[in-house]
Amino acid sequence: MQIVFLNLKFARFLIGGVVKLRVALLNLDRREALNPLAAQLFMWF
């Protein structure tokens, strides 16, 4: 049971990280729409 709980915590941590990364990339994409690197990063997610 404890292993499942740890996995859930880890999954939530990972999902939270991905969401934050996506939000950061969206903000970056909006600020620097002409930056090809930002556009490339945005495409990966």
C-alpha positions in Angstrom: 0.0 0.0 0.0 2.8 2.4 0.8 4.5 1.7 -2.5 1.2 2.6 -4.3 1.1 5.8 -2.3 4.7 6.7 -3.2 4.0 6.0 -6.9 0.9 8.3 -6.8 2.9 11.0 -5.1 5.6 10.6 -7.8 3.1 10.6 -10.6 1.5 13.8 -9.2 4.9 15.4 -9.0 5.7 14.4 -12.6 2.4 15.6 -13.9 2.7 18.9 -12.0 6.2 19.3 -13.5 4.9 18.7 -17.0 2.1 21.1 -16.5 4.4 23.8 -15.2 6.8 23.2 -18.1 3.9 23.5 -20.6 2.7 26.8 -19.0 6.3 28.1 -19.1 6.6 27.2 -22.7 3.3 28.7 -23.6 4.4 32.0 -21.9 7.7 31.8 -23.7 6.0 31.1 -27.0 3.7 34.1 -26.5 6.6 36.4 -25.6 9.0 35.2 -28.3 6.8 34.1 -31.1 9.6 34.7 -33.6 12.1 32.6 -31.7 12.5 29.2 -33.6 13.9 27.4 -30.6 10.9 28.3 -28.4 8.6 27.2 -31.2 10.6 23.9 -31.5 10.3 23.3 -27.8 6.6 24.0 -27.8 6.1 21.4 -30.6 7.6 18.7 -28.5 4.9 18.9 -25.8 
